[in-house]
Amino acid sequence: MNITERHQLILQKLQENGKVDIQELSDSLQVSGVTIRKDLKLLEEKKLLYRTKGGGSTQNPYTIERPINEKEFIKMEEKKRIAKAAVELIGHNDSIIIGSGTTVFELTRVLHPNKHLTVITPALKVALELCNRPHIDVLQIGGLIHQSSSAAAGSFAERLLDDISCGVLFVGVDGIDPEFGLSITNLAEASLNMKMISLAQTVVVMADSSKFDRRGIGRICSLEQVDYIITDNLINADTVKMLTERGVKVIIAE
């Protein structure tokens, strides 16, 4: 099989499955992995695919940062369902952290506790939404406010968390990748997210299905550090199996 025939077969498999695996292509085409990597590089240069770790994909695995006022209109119904499922995980905890992002913000809309709850947050929108809500005290994390997210980050914000512990952290992400872990597109906020993850007893990730097999620039944790992922019903069954095997409880918001 010559190079043109290999490329045609690779593109055919890519069209059928949305992604290809180097080892599988090497076995089926009976060529070395080095040859397949060179093929994928040439196809990427022609803008016919995106190279990923161990293969190629039709989708760009790297997500870009968007302003919060633009992101809030994306997958609105899915975010609302995810939020309704998330509120059930608060349980008997008297303190939670709500991170920044449009998906976790939806949690504030359905958060109406009948007993006292302290909400810790770096997000201005979260604090403003909850500051006059009955039974809720808000601890606003201060620091440099980033325009794209309307949330605080930096050393001032992290120092405030040094003497704090909480029951549940609800965090949004821009990418969930089996190898790279969980990531966001705002590098300045990645360190604060890592800090929040370290002090929470339970870590709950709220992310719609479009966030899977994507990567942001700033890694915040591995999959093994996550207790729950709440997502929508478009998540791939193989992805659910992989997450479960890695110890993550997956909740599909119907």
N, C-alpha and C positions, 0 to 999 in steps of 0.2 A: 504494500500500500504506500503510495507516494504522499508527499506533504499536502497536496491539494485534496486528495481523498480523505486524509486524516482530518483536515480542517472541516470538510463537509460533514463528516461523521460527528465530530465534536459539536458543531453548531446544531446538528439535528438533535443530539441528545440534550443539548442546552435548551432548545426550543420545547422539547417534550417535558423536561423535568425542572427547568428554571435554574439548574445548577449542574456542575459536573465535578467528579472526583478524580484526582490525578491517579491514584492507585487503580481505580476501576478502569479508567481509560488505558492505563499501561497494560493491564491484564487482557482487556478485550482486543486491543490493537497490537499486542505482542511487541511493544517497543518499550524502551526504558523510561523511567520517570523523568529523567533529564530531557529527553526528547519531547515529552508531553508539556513540560514546563516551558520549553522554547516555543512550542505551538501556541500555548496560552498567551505567552508574552506577545507574539506576533499578532494574534487575534485581538488582544487588548489594544495594541498600537493602532489597529484598524478600527477601534471603537466598536467591536462586535461583542465584547464581554468585559466583565470586571474580574480581575484576578482576586482570589480570596485565599486564605490559609488552607492549603491542601486541595485547591481546585479553582473553579471559576463560577461566575454567577451572572444572570441577566440584570440583577439589581446592584446598584452601587452600595457596597457595604458600609460606607462612611456617610454619616448623617451630618447635616449642616445646622448651625445655630440659627434659630428664627426668633424674632421678638415675641414676647408672651402674648401681646394683643393680636398677633397673627395666628399663633398656635391654638388659641382658645376656640377657634372655629373649625378645627380639624377633628373629625371623628367625635363629635359632641355627644351623640347618643351612646356610643360605647363608653365614653368617660363617665357618663351619668350612671350607667349600670355598674361599672367598676366601683364607683364611689359607694353605691348602695350595698355592695357586697363587702366593701372595706369596713364600713361602720360596725358591722357585726363582729369584727375582730378586736374591738376595743375592750369588750368584756368588762371585767371589774377593775381595770387599771384606772388609776387616778391621775396619771400624767402621760401625755403622748407628745411626740414631735411630728409636725406636719412640715415637710420640706417645700421647696419651690417647684413650680411647674403647674401647667393647666389641669393635668389629670388629678393630682393630689388636691388642687384647689376645689375641685368638685366635691371632695369630702366635706368641706366646710359648709356647703349648701344643705347637706343632709344631717349635719351634726347638731342634734338637739338632746343632750343628755338630761336625765332626770335626777342626777346627782352631781356633786362637784367634780370638775375635770379641769386640770391645768394643761393648756396647749402651748408648747414651745415651738417657735417658728422663726426662720430667717426671712420669710416672705411677707412683704408689706400688705399684699392683697388678702392673705390669710388673716393677719392681725386685724385689719380693718373690718373684715367680714364678721369676725367673732368677738370683737371687743365689747359689744353690748349684748351679747347672747347670754340668756339666763344660765346659771350654774357653770359658766366657763370663765376661768382666769387665763389671760394671755401673757406669756413671757416672750417679749419681742427680742430676738437676737440682733444686736446692733453691729455696725461695721460699715464698710464701703458698700453703697447700694449700686448694683449693676443695672444699667438701663434695660438690657435685653430681657432680664428676668424679674426686675423690681424686687430683688432679694439681696440680703446682706451676705458678705463673704469676707475672708481675710483673717488676719491674726487677732483682731479685736473680737470678732465673732467667735473664733475658736476658743479664746481664753475664757469667755463667758461660760462655755460648756465644761470647763475643767472640773467643776464641783457639782455637776448635774448627772442624775441618772433618770431613766424613764422606762415605762413599760413597753410602749410600742412606737416604732418609727414608721411613718408612712412616707415613702420616698418615690419620686418619679425619676425616670431615666430616659435617655435618648437612644440607647442601644443595649441589646442583650445578646451576647455572643458566647458560645460554649467555651472557647479558648480564652478570649480576652476578658470575659466576665461582663460586669455592668459598667456602663460609661455614660457620660454626659458631654454636651458640646461646649460647655463653658468651663474652661480650664481653671479659672479662678475659684469656682464653686466646688470643684472636685475635692479639694482638701477638706472643706467644711463638711461635705457629705460623708467622707471617710471618718471624720470625727464623730458625727452623729451616729453612724453605724456602730462605732466602737462602744458607745455608751448605752445603746438600746438593748433591752432584754429580748425583744422580738423585732425582726426587720421584715416589713411588708412592702413589696414593690408593686406599684400600681402602673401598669403599662398595657396599652392596646397591642394587638397582634402585629402591627406594622413595625414595632420596635425590635422584633426578633431578627437575628442574623444581621444586625447593624452594629456599627461602632461609632462612638463619639471620641473626641480627642482625649478626654480625661477619664481614666479608669477609676472607679470608686470602690469596687470590691469584687470578689470572686462569687460564683454561684453558691459555693459552700457556706458563705456568710449570710445567705438569704434564707428566711424561714418560709415565707409565702410569696407567691407571685399571683396577682389577680389580673386577669386579662379577659378578652372577649372570645366568642365562640369561633372565630376564624383562625385560631391558633392551630398549627399543624399537629396531628396526633403523634408523629415521631418526636416533635419538640417536647410535648407533654411527657412522653416516655423518658426522654433524656433528662429532663428536669427532675422527674420523680426519682430516677436512678441516682441523681446527684444529691438527693435529700431535700429537695424543694417541694413544698406542698403547693399544688397548682389549683387555683379557684377560677372557674370559668363563669363569668357573670352573664347570666342569660337575660 
